[in-house]
Amino acid sequence: MPTPLLVVGSTVRDFCMLERNFLSHIKLVLLLLLMFASALLGIRLPGPPGTGQSDSESLGPFSLPLAILQYIAALLTIAAAFWEYYAGLDDLMKVRAFFVSTRIHHIIMAAVTFIIVATCIIYVAKDS
């Protein structure tokens, strides 16, 4: 539902910033869901051509816990995207000079970062 807002100064640029950040979060969600499907199905995403990696390598017993962690990270990222978008939109509607950064968004994204790092460690440990 459209909300009327007087277009002055940097209002349009600020709103585009909110949309760009929201779409960046959604892009991360799509990547996490791709990794979730890859871990759940037990297949590896293809490596660069000529490296000799087979696409059928499985993570073994780590597949299901890793898939669950990536799905949780995707849900947390969706929650963080909506939280940041609506908090920024509220700041924009109240015509605040600077958007107030919330700690909740940073905490959620730190948890997602931890899950991504854990995924990388598991993949490296499995390869060696």
Protein Blocks (a to p, Z undefined) as FASTA:
>chain_A
ZZddddehjlmmmmmmmmmmmmmmmmmmmmmmmmmmmmmnopacdddehklpafkbcekj
mmmmmmmmmmmmmmmmmmmmmmmmmmmmmmmmnopabdcddfklmmmmmmmmmmmmmmmm
mmmmmmZZ
